[in-house]
Amino acid sequence: MRVGDTAPNLVLTLTDDGSPVDLTGSQISVILESGVKTVTKSATGSSDGVLVLLWNDGDTDTAGIYNGRVRVTFSDGKVQTWPAQGNFFVTIHE
Protein backbone atom coordinates (compact mmCIF):
# COMPACT_ATOMS: atom_id res chain seq x y z
CA MET A 1 0.00 0.00 0.00
CA ARG A 2 0.94 3.62 -0.41
CA VAL A 3 0.18 6.62 1.76
CA GLY A 4 -3.47 7.56 1.30
CA ASP A 5 -4.61 4.22 -0.20
CA THR A 6 -7.91 2.81 1.03
CA ALA A 7 -7.70 -0.35 -1.11
CA PRO A 8 -7.20 -3.23 -1.08
CA ASN A 9 -8.97 -4.33 2.09
CA LEU A 10 -6.86 -6.18 4.65
CA VAL A 11 -8.02 -9.81 4.60
CA LEU A 12 -6.71 -12.31 7.16
CA THR A 13 -7.65 -15.88 8.05
CA LEU A 14 -7.48 -16.80 11.73
CA THR A 15 -6.79 -20.40 12.64
CA ASP A 16 -6.34 -22.32 15.86
CA ASP A 17 -4.21 -25.47 15.56
CA GLY A 18 -4.71 -25.29 11.78
CA SER A 19 -8.51 -25.10 11.90
CA PRO A 20 -10.42 -21.92 10.96
CA VAL A 21 -11.84 -19.99 13.93
CA ASP A 22 -15.59 -19.30 13.88
CA LEU A 23 -15.79 -15.52 14.19
CA THR A 24 -19.60 -15.36 13.98
CA GLY A 25 -20.97 -12.84 16.51
CA SER A 26 -17.47 -11.80 17.65
CA GLN A 27 -16.10 -8.31 18.16
CA ILE A 28 -12.85 -8.01 16.23
CA SER A 29 -10.19 -5.31 16.61
CA VAL A 30 -7.12 -5.02 14.42
CA ILE A 31 -4.30 -3.05 16.04
CA LEU A 32 -1.49 -1.70 13.87
CA GLU A 33 1.46 0.12 15.49
CA SER A 34 4.40 1.78 13.75
CA GLY A 35 6.06 3.52 16.70
CA VAL A 36 4.81 6.80 15.22
CA LYS A 37 1.14 6.00 14.75
CA THR A 38 -1.35 3.46 16.08
CA VAL A 39 -4.40 2.46 14.06
CA THR A 40 -7.15 0.48 15.79
CA LYS A 41 -9.94 -0.72 13.54
CA SER A 42 -12.99 -2.92 13.84
CA ALA A 43 -13.24 -5.76 11.37
CA THR A 44 -15.91 -8.21 10.30
CA GLY A 45 -15.43 -11.97 10.46
CA SER A 46 -17.06 -15.13 9.19
CA SER A 47 -17.54 -18.71 10.31
CA ASP A 48 -14.55 -19.82 8.18
CA GLY A 49 -12.05 -17.63 10.06
CA VAL A 50 -11.80 -14.91 7.42
CA LEU A 51 -11.80 -11.33 8.64
CA VAL A 52 -11.97 -8.21 6.52
CA LEU A 53 -10.76 -4.77 7.54
CA LEU A 54 -11.95 -1.80 5.47
CA TRP A 55 -9.58 1.18 5.35
CA ASN A 56 -10.92 4.72 5.86
CA ASP A 57 -9.39 8.07 4.94
CA GLY A 58 -6.59 8.83 7.40
CA ASP A 59 -5.82 5.21 8.28
CA THR A 60 -2.89 5.06 5.86
CA ASP A 61 -1.69 8.67 5.95
CA THR A 62 1.61 7.82 7.70
CA ALA A 63 4.27 5.72 5.96
CA GLY A 64 5.96 2.96 7.89
CA ILE A 65 6.08 -0.69 8.81
CA TYR A 66 3.19 -1.48 11.12
CA ASN A 67 3.24 -4.36 13.61
CA GLY A 68 -0.21 -5.90 13.63
CA ARG A 69 -2.28 -8.12 15.85
CA VAL A 70 -5.92 -9.12 16.01
CA ARG A 71 -7.94 -9.21 19.22
CA VAL A 72 -11.19 -11.17 19.16
CA THR A 73 -13.86 -11.04 21.84
CA PHE A 74 -16.11 -14.03 21.26
CA SER A 75 -19.86 -13.99 21.93
CA ASP A 76 -19.25 -15.88 25.21
CA GLY A 77 -16.95 -13.06 26.42
CA LYS A 78 -13.67 -14.96 26.00
CA VAL A 79 -10.79 -13.02 24.40
CA GLN A 80 -8.01 -14.31 22.15
CA THR A 81 -5.20 -12.50 20.30
CA TRP A 82 -3.57 -13.51 16.98
CA PRO A 83 -0.83 -14.21 16.36
CA ALA A 84 -0.13 -15.85 19.71
CA GLN A 85 3.51 -14.76 19.39
CA GLY A 86 5.01 -11.92 17.39
CA ASN A 87 3.07 -9.83 14.91
CA PHE A 88 2.06 -9.67 11.28
CA PHE A 89 3.28 -6.69 9.26
CA VAL A 90 1.65 -4.10 7.03
CA THR A 91 3.91 -1.76 5.08
CA ILE A 92 2.67 1.63 3.93
CA HIS A 93 5.06 3.20 1.43
CA GLU A 94 5.53 6.91 0.69
N, CA, C and O atoms as CSV, one atom per row, in Angstrom:
chain,resi,resn,atom,element,x,y,z
A,1,MET,N,N,0.838,-1.177,0.000
A,1,MET,CA,C,0.000,0.000,0.000
A,1,MET,C,C,0.881,1.236,0.000
A,1,MET,O,O,2.051,1.200,0.380
A,2,ARG,N,N,0.283,2.317,-0.435
A,2,ARG,CA,C,0.939,3.622,-0.414
A,2,ARG,C,C,0.155,4.565,0.485
A,2,ARG,O,O,-1.024,4.346,0.762
A,3,VAL,N,N,0.829,5.618,0.937
A,3,VAL,CA,C,0.175,6.621,1.765
A,3,VAL,C,C,-1.101,7.082,1.068
A,3,VAL,O,O,-1.086,7.412,-0.118
A,4,GLY,N,N,-2.201,7.101,1.813
A,4,GLY,CA,C,-3.473,7.561,1.297
A,4,GLY,C,C,-4.339,6.496,0.663
A,4,GLY,O,O,-5.512,6.755,0.394
A,5,ASP,N,N,-3.804,5.292,0.407
A,5,ASP,CA,C,-4.606,4.220,-0.195
A,5,ASP,C,C,-5.681,3.740,0.780
A,5,ASP,O,O,-5.455,3.660,1.987
A,6,THR,N,N,-6.843,3.428,0.234
A,6,THR,CA,C,-7.910,2.809,1.026
A,6,THR,C,C,-8.305,1.459,0.428
A,6,THR,O,O,-9.314,0.873,0.820
A,7,ALA,N,N,-7.510,0.971,-0.516
A,7,ALA,CA,C,-7.703,-0.349,-1.112
A,7,ALA,C,C,-6.333,-0.932,-1.379
A,7,ALA,O,O,-5.399,-0.179,-1.651
A,8,PRO,N,N,-6.179,-2.220,-1.314
A,8,PRO,CA,C,-7.197,-3.230,-1.082
A,8,PRO,C,C,-7.509,-3.361,0.415
A,8,PRO,O,O,-6.756,-2.885,1.264
A,9,ASN,N,N,-8.624,-4.012,0.712
A,9,ASN,CA,C,-8.972,-4.326,2.091
A,9,ASN,C,C,-7.913,-5.255,2.671
A,9,ASN,O,O,-7.266,-5.996,1.930
A,10,LEU,N,N,-7.733,-5.221,3.969
A,10,LEU,CA,C,-6.863,-6.177,4.646
A,10,LEU,C,C,-7.702,-7.414,4.948
A,10,LEU,O,O,-8.706,-7.330,5.655
A,11,VAL,N,N,-7.293,-8.551,4.416
A,11,VAL,CA,C,-8.020,-9.808,4.605
A,11,VAL,C,C,-7.080,-10.800,5.276
A,11,VAL,O,O,-5.990,-11.067,4.770
A,12,LEU,N,N,-7.497,-11.342,6.406
A,12,LEU,CA,C,-6.709,-12.313,7.160
A,12,LEU,C,C,-7.574,-13.524,7.473
A,12,LEU,O,O,-8.795,-13.408,7.584
A,13,THR,N,N,-6.945,-14.684,7.613
A,13,THR,CA,C,-7.652,-15.885,8.049
A,13,THR,C,C,-7.071,-16.315,9.382
A,13,THR,O,O,-5.874,-16.582,9.488
A,14,LEU,N,N,-7.917,-16.383,10.400
A,14,LEU,CA,C,-7.483,-16.795,11.731
A,14,LEU,C,C,-7.727,-18.284,11.908
A,14,LEU,O,O,-8.810,-18.797,11.624
A,15,THR,N,N,-6.687,-18.967,12.388
A,15,THR,CA,C,-6.787,-20.399,12.641
A,15,THR,C,C,-6.326,-20.696,14.063
A,15,THR,O,O,-5.598,-19.919,14.679
A,16,ASP,N,N,-6.768,-21.831,14.559
A,16,ASP,CA,C,-6.341,-22.324,15.862
A,16,ASP,C,C,-5.985,-23.789,15.662
A,16,ASP,O,O,-6.853,-24.607,15.360
A,17,ASP,N,N,-4.710,-24.119,15.830
A,17,ASP,CA,C,-4.207,-25.471,15.560
A,17,ASP,C,C,-4.551,-25.922,14.146
A,17,ASP,O,O,-4.860,-27.092,13.915
A,18,GLY,N,N,-4.495,-24.970,13.187
A,18,GLY,CA,C,-4.714,-25.287,11.781
A,18,GLY,C,C,-6.154,-25.264,11.330
A,18,GLY,O,O,-6.423,-25.362,10.132
A,19,SER,N,N,-7.094,-25.137,12.259
A,19,SER,CA,C,-8.514,-25.102,11.903
A,19,SER,C,C,-9.016,-23.659,11.921
A,19,SER,O,O,-8.623,-22.888,12.797
A,20,PRO,N,N,-9.881,-23.276,10.967
A,20,PRO,CA,C,-10.421,-21.917,10.957
A,20,PRO,C,C,-11.225,-21.635,12.229
A,20,PRO,O,O,-11.919,-22.512,12.744
A,21,VAL,N,N,-11.123,-20.416,12.720
A,21,VAL,CA,C,-11.835,-19.994,13.927
A,21,VAL,C,C,-13.185,-19.395,13.519
A,21,VAL,O,O,-13.243,-18.532,12.644
A,22,ASP,N,N,-14.253,-19.849,14.146
A,22,ASP,CA,C,-15.586,-19.301,13.876
A,22,ASP,C,C,-15.677,-17.925,14.525
A,22,ASP,O,O,-15.680,-17.807,15.751
A,23,LEU,N,N,-15.753,-16.888,13.700
A,23,LEU,CA,C,-15.795,-15.517,14.186
A,23,LEU,C,C,-17.216,-14.952,14.243
A,23,LEU,O,O,-17.405,-13.766,14.514
A,24,THR,N,N,-18.199,-15.791,13.990
A,24,THR,CA,C,-19.595,-15.356,13.984
A,24,THR,C,C,-19.971,-14.726,15.325
A,24,THR,O,O,-19.770,-15.334,16.376
A,25,GLY,N,N,-20.515,-13.513,15.289
A,25,GLY,CA,C,-20.969,-12.839,16.506
A,25,GLY,C,C,-19.861,-12.268,17.362
A,25,GLY,O,O,-20.125,-11.795,18.467
A,26,SER,N,N,-18.613,-12.296,16.878
A,26,SER,CA,C,-17.474,-11.798,17.649
A,26,SER,C,C,-17.223,-10.319,17.379
A,26,SER,O,O,-17.579,-9.791,16.325
A,27,GLN,N,N,-16.600,-9.666,18.359
A,27,GLN,CA,C,-16.098,-8.307,18.163
A,27,GLN,C,C,-14.626,-8.440,17.825
A,27,GLN,O,O,-13.872,-9.080,18.558
A,28,ILE,N,N,-14.215,-7.842,16.721
A,28,ILE,CA,C,-12.851,-8.006,16.230
A,28,ILE,C,C,-12.185,-6.644,16.122
A,28,ILE,O,O,-12.724,-5.722,15.511
A,29,SER,N,N,-10.996,-6.527,16.728
A,29,SER,CA,C,-10.187,-5.311,16.615
A,29,SER,C,C,-8.857,-5.675,15.990
A,29,SER,O,O,-8.227,-6.661,16.371
A,30,VAL,N,N,-8.437,-4.872,15.029
A,30,VAL,CA,C,-7.118,-5.020,14.422
A,30,VAL,C,C,-6.308,-3.821,14.885
A,30,VAL,O,O,-6.707,-2.675,14.679
A,31,ILE,N,N,-5.163,-4.093,15.513
A,31,ILE,CA,C,-4.299,-3.047,16.045
A,31,ILE,C,C,-3.019,-3.034,15.218
A,31,ILE,O,O,-2.340,-4.053,15.089
A,32,LEU,N,N,-2.697,-1.869,14.660
A,32,LEU,CA,C,-1.487,-1.697,13.866
A,32,LEU,C,C,-0.668,-0.574,14.493
A,32,LEU,O,O,-1.171,0.534,14.679
A,33,GLU,N,N,0.606,-0.860,14.822
A,33,GLU,CA,C,1.462,0.123,15.486
A,33,GLU,C,C,2.767,0.273,14.723
A,33,GLU,O,O,3.414,-0.714,14.372
A,34,SER,N,N,3.150,1.537,14.467
A,34,SER,CA,C,4.398,1.779,13.749
A,34,SER,C,C,5.464,2.413,14.623
A,34,SER,O,O,6.597,2.585,14.172
A,35,GLY,N,N,5.140,2.765,15.852
A,35,GLY,CA,C,6.060,3.522,16.695
A,35,GLY,C,C,5.785,5.003,16.575
A,35,GLY,O,O,6.104,5.774,17.480
A,36,VAL,N,N,5.186,5.411,15.445
A,36,VAL,CA,C,4.808,6.799,15.220
A,36,VAL,C,C,3.294,6.948,15.312
A,36,VAL,O,O,2.781,7.949,15.812
A,37,LYS,N,N,2.595,5.938,14.824
A,37,LYS,CA,C,1.136,5.998,14.747
A,37,LYS,C,C,0.555,4.645,15.124
A,37,LYS,O,O,1.133,3.602,14.817
A,38,THR,N,N,-0.595,4.671,15.793
A,38,THR,CA,C,-1.350,3.457,16.085
A,38,THR,C,C,-2.716,3.577,15.420
A,38,THR,O,O,-3.406,4.586,15.559
A,39,VAL,N,N,-3.091,2.523,14.692
A,39,VAL,CA,C,-4.400,2.457,14.056
A,39,VAL,C,C,-5.138,1.276,14.676
A,39,VAL,O,O,-4.652,0.146,14.636
A,40,THR,N,N,-6.301,1.536,15.243
A,40,THR,CA,C,-7.145,0.475,15.791
A,40,THR,C,C,-8.454,0.494,15.029
A,40,THR,O,O,-9.158,1.504,15.008
A,41,LYS,N,N,-8.777,-0.631,14.402
A,41,LYS,CA,C,-9.942,-0.717,13.535
A,41,LYS,C,C,-10.792,-1.913,13.919
A,41,LYS,O,O,-10.278,-2.935,14.375
A,42,SER,N,N,-12.095,-1.778,13.729
A,42,SER,CA,C,-12.992,-2.923,13.837
A,42,SER,C,C,-12.975,-3.659,12.509
A,42,SER,O,O,-12.769,-3.060,11.453
A,43,ALA,N,N,-13.191,-4.949,12.573
A,43,ALA,CA,C,-13.237,-5.764,11.366
A,43,ALA,C,C,-14.429,-6.701,11.465
A,43,ALA,O,O,-14.962,-6.940,12.549
A,44,THR,N,N,-14.838,-7.225,10.323
A,44,THR,CA,C,-15.911,-8.213,10.305
A,44,THR,C,C,-15.304,-9.586,10.063
A,44,THR,O,O,-14.277,-9.709,9.396
A,45,GLY,N,N,-15.939,-10.615,10.605
A,45,GLY,CA,C,-15.431,-11.971,10.461
A,45,GLY,C,C,-16.526,-12.940,10.099
A,45,GLY,O,O,-17.714,-12.649,10.243
A,46,SER,N,N,-16.105,-14.111,9.622
A,46,SER,CA,C,-17.059,-15.130,9.190
A,46,SER,C,C,-16.796,-16.449,9.906
A,46,SER,O,O,-15.835,-16.580,10.664
A,47,SER,N,N,-17.657,-17.412,9.654
A,47,SER,CA,C,-17.536,-18.713,10.314
A,47,SER,C,C,-16.320,-19.497,9.839
A,47,SER,O,O,-15.910,-20.454,10.497
A,48,ASP,N,N,-15.733,-19.107,8.700
A,48,ASP,CA,C,-14.555,-19.821,8.185
A,48,ASP,C,C,-13.240,-19.138,8.543
A,48,ASP,O,O,-12.214,-19.404,7.916
A,49,GLY,N,N,-13.260,-18.252,9.554
A,49,GLY,CA,C,-12.049,-17.633,10.065
A,49,GLY,C,C,-11.553,-16.435,9.293
A,49,GLY,O,O,-10.530,-15.857,9.660
A,50,VAL,N,N,-12.240,-16.041,8.240
A,50,VAL,CA,C,-11.797,-14.915,7.417
A,50,VAL,C,C,-12.310,-13.616,8.016
A,50,VAL,O,O,-13.495,-13.479,8.320
A,51,LEU,N,N,-11.388,-12.653,8.182
A,51,LEU,CA,C,-11.803,-11.332,8.636
A,51,LEU,C,C,-11.404,-10.313,7.588
A,51,LEU,O,O,-10.409,-10.478,6.883
A,52,VAL,N,N,-12.194,-9.263,7.499
A,52,VAL,CA,C,-11.971,-8.206,6.518
A,52,VAL,C,C,-11.953,-6.868,7.238
A,52,VAL,O,O,-12.871,-6.534,7.986
A,53,LEU,N,N,-10.886,-6.108,6.995
A,53,LEU,CA,C,-10.763,-4.770,7.536
A,53,LEU,C,C,-10.862,-3.795,6.373
A,53,LEU,O,O,-10.122,-3.906,5.395
A,54,LEU,N,N,-11.780,-2.837,6.483
A,54,LEU,CA,C,-11.947,-1.798,5.471
A,54,LEU,C,C,-11.175,-0.566,5.922
A,54,LEU,O,O,-11.328,-0.113,7.056
A,55,TRP,N,N,-10.353,-0.029,5.040
A,55,TRP,CA,C,-9.585,1.177,5.353
A,55,TRP,C,C,-10.452,2.410,5.157
A,55,TRP,O,O,-11.293,2.443,4.259
A,56,ASN,N,N,-10.252,3.427,5.995
A,56,ASN,CA,C,-10.918,4.721,5.862
A,56,ASN,C,C,-9.865,5.783,5.594
A,56,ASN,O,O,-8.676,5.555,5.817
A,57,ASP,N,N,-10.302,6.946,5.113
A,57,ASP,CA,C,-9.386,8.070,4.941
A,57,ASP,C,C,-8.676,8.331,6.264
A,57,ASP,O,O,-9.308,8.334,7.321
A,58,GLY,N,N,-7.381,8.546,6.209
A,58,GLY,CA,C,-6.590,8.829,7.405
A,58,GLY,C,C,-5.916,7.616,8.007
A,58,GLY,O,O,-4.935,7.759,8.735
A,59,ASP,N,N,-6.420,6.417,7.721
A,59,ASP,CA,C,-5.817,5.208,8.280
A,59,ASP,C,C,-4.412,4.980,7.760
A,59,ASP,O,O,-3.552,4.470,8.479
A,60,THR,N,N,-4.178,5.356,6.513
A,60,THR,CA,C,-2.893,5.062,5.862
A,60,THR,C,C,-2.146,6.340,5.504
A,60,THR,O,O,-1.412,6.370,4.516
A,61,ASP,N,N,-2.324,7.395,6.295
A,61,ASP,CA,C,-1.687,8.666,5.952
A,61,ASP,C,C,-0.255,8.795,6.468
A,61,ASP,O,O,0.393,9.814,6.227
A,62,THR,N,N,0.245,7.790,7.168
A,62,THR,CA,C,1.610,7.821,7.700
A,62,THR,C,C,2.371,6.590,7.229
A,62,THR,O,O,2.000,5.458,7.540
A,63,ALA,N,N,3.450,6.828,6.466
A,63,ALA,CA,C,4.270,5.722,5.956
A,63,ALA,C,C,4.966,5.005,7.104
A,63,ALA,O,O,5.264,5.599,8.140
A,64,GLY,N,N,5.216,3.724,6.901
A,64,GLY,CA,C,5.955,2.959,7.893
A,64,GLY,C,C,5.630,1.487,7.835
A,64,GLY,O,O,4.760,1.048,7.083
A,65,ILE,N,N,6.350,0.733,8.646
A,65,ILE,CA,C,6.081,-0.695,8.813
A,65,ILE,C,C,5.295,-0.830,10.107
A,65,ILE,O,O,5.774,-0.471,11.182
A,66,TYR,N,N,4.086,-1.351,9.986
A,66,TYR,CA,C,3.185,-1.478,11.119
A,66,TYR,C,C,3.179,-2.914,11.632
A,66,TYR,O,O,2.999,-3.860,10.865
A,67,ASN,N,N,3.377,-3.064,12.944
A,67,ASN,CA,C,3.242,-4.360,13.610
A,67,ASN,C,C,1.764,-4.552,13.899
A,67,ASN,O,O,1.126,-3.685,14.498
A,68,GLY,N,N,1.218,-5.684,13.477
A,68,GLY,CA,C,-0.210,-5.899,13.633
A,68,GLY,C,C,-0.551,-7.093,14.494
A,68,GLY,O,O,0.203,-8.062,14.588
A,69,ARG,N,N,-1.708,-6.994,15.117
A,69,ARG,CA,C,-2.281,-8.121,15.849
A,69,ARG,C,C,-3.800,-7.981,15.810
A,69,ARG,O,O,-4.336,-6.896,15.583
A,70,VAL,N,N,-4.467,-9.084,16.032
A,70,VAL,CA,C,-5.922,-9.121,16.007
A,70,VAL,C,C,-6.403,-9.578,17.376
A,70,VAL,O,O,-5.907,-10.563,17.923
A,71,ARG,N,N,-7.362,-8.863,17.918
A,71,ARG,CA,C,-7.941,-9.207,19.222
A,71,ARG,C,C,-9.420,-9.507,19.006
A,71,ARG,O,O,-10.178,-8.664,18.528
A,72,VAL,N,N,-9.813,-10.725,19.369
A,72,VAL,CA,C,-11.187,-11.171,19.162
A,72,VAL,C,C,-11.849,-11.388,20.511
A,72,VAL,O,O,-11.322,-12.093,21.371
A,73,THR,N,N,-13.011,-10.771,20.684
A,73,THR,CA,C,-13.860,-11.044,21.841
A,73,THR,C,C,-15.031,-11.860,21.313
A,73,THR,O,O,-15.866,-11.362,20.558
A,74,PHE,N,N,-15.076,-13.119,21.725
A,74,PHE,CA,C,-16.111,-14.033,21.261
A,74,PHE,C,C,-17.439,-13.729,21.941
A,74,PHE,O,O,-17.478,-13.020,22.947
A,75,SER,N,N,-18.519,-14.262,21.398
A,75,SER,CA,C,-19.859,-13.994,21.928
A,75,SER,C,C,-20.025,-14.460,23.374
A,75,SER,O,O,-20.902,-13.968,24.085
A,76,ASP,N,N,-19.182,-15.414,23.820
A,76,ASP,CA,C,-19.251,-15.879,25.215
A,76,ASP,C,C,-18.384,-15.037,26.154
A,76,ASP,O,O,-18.277,-15.346,27.341
A,77,GLY,N,N,-17.758,-13.961,25.619
A,77,GLY,CA,C,-16.946,-13.060,26.425
A,77,GLY,C,C,-15.474,-13.412,26.488
A,77,GLY,O,O,-14.683,-12.614,26.991
A,78,LYS,N,N,-15.075,-14.580,25.995
A,78,LYS,CA,C,-13.667,-14.959,26.000
A,78,LYS,C,C,-12.915,-14.137,24.970
A,78,LYS,O,O,-13.472,-13.753,23.942
A,79,VAL,N,N,-11.617,-13.861,25.256
A,79,VAL,CA,C,-10.789,-13.021,24.404
A,79,VAL,C,C,-9.561,-13.804,23.962
A,79,VAL,O,O,-8.944,-14.512,24.758
A,80,GLN,N,N,-9.210,-13.671,22.678
A,80,GLN,CA,C,-8.010,-14.312,22.154
A,80,GLN,C,C,-7.332,-13.353,21.172
A,80,GLN,O,O,-7.999,-12.618,20.443
A,81,THR,N,N,-5.984,-13.372,21.165
A,81,THR,CA,C,-5.197,-12.498,20.297
A,81,THR,C,C,-4.407,-13.333,19.305
A,81,THR,O,O,-3.843,-14.368,19.663
A,82,TRP,N,N,-4.367,-12.876,18.042
A,82,TRP,CA,C,-3.567,-13.506,16.979
A,82,TRP,C,C,-2.563,-12.503,16.476
A,82,TRP,O,O,-2.884,-11.315,16.450
A,83,PRO,N,N,-1.381,-12.887,16.077
A,83,PRO,CA,C,-0.834,-14.208,16.359
A,83,PRO,C,C,-0.518,-14.345,17.840
A,83,PRO,O,O,-0.380,-13.349,18.551
A,84,ALA,N,N,-0.405,-15.581,18.298
A,84,ALA,CA,C,-0.131,-15.847,19.707
A,84,ALA,C,C,1.241,-15.303,20.104
A,84,ALA,O,O,1.447,-14.889,21.245
A,85,GLN,N,N,2.164,-15.308,19.164
A,85,GLN,CA,C,3.506,-14.759,19.394
A,85,GLN,C,C,3.864,-13.876,18.206
A,85,GLN,O,O,3.496,-14.172,17.069
A,86,GLY,N,N,4.577,-12.804,18.472
A,86,GLY,CA,C,5.014,-11.924,17.394
A,86,GLY,C,C,3.860,-11.111,16.822
A,86,GLY,O,O,2.851,-10.877,17.486
A,87,ASN,N,N,4.034,-10.688,15.582
A,87,ASN,CA,C,3.075,-9.832,14.907
A,87,ASN,C,C,3.026,-10.202,13.440
A,87,ASN,O,O,3.886,-10.933,12.948
A,88,PHE,N,N,2.011,-9.694,12.735
A,88,PHE,CA,C,2.064,-9.672,11.278
A,88,PHE,C,C,2.423,-8.238,10.904
A,88,PHE,O,O,2.366,-7.347,11.751
A,89,PHE,N,N,2.786,-8.009,9.665
A,89,PHE,CA,C,3.278,-6.691,9.260
A,89,PHE,C,C,2.504,-6.137,8.083
A,89,PHE,O,O,2.157,-6.859,7.148
A,90,VAL,N,N,2.239,-4.844,8.143
A,90,VAL,CA,C,1.652,-4.098,7.030
A,90,VAL,C,C,2.602,-2.956,6.734
A,90,VAL,O,O,2.956,-2.192,7.633
A,91,THR,N,N,3.023,-2.829,5.474
A,91,THR,CA,C,3.912,-1.760,5.075
A,91,THR,C,C,3.138,-0.725,4.268
A,91,THR,O,O,2.452,-1.058,3.301
A,92,ILE,N,N,3.260,0.527,4.678
A,92,ILE,CA,C,2.666,1.629,3.931
A,92,ILE,C,C,3.835,2.467,3.404
A,92,ILE,O,O,4.594,3.056,4.173
A,93,HIS,N,N,3.956,2.504,2.092
A,93,HIS,CA,C,5.064,3.197,1.430
A,93,HIS,C,C,4.697,4.654,1.149
A,93,HIS,O,O,3.525,5.002,1.008
A,94,GLU,N,N,5.734,5.501,1.072
A,94,GLU,CA,C,5.531,6.915,0.689
A,94,GLU,C,C,4.883,6.998,-0.665
A,94,GLU,O,O,4.630,8.095,-1.162
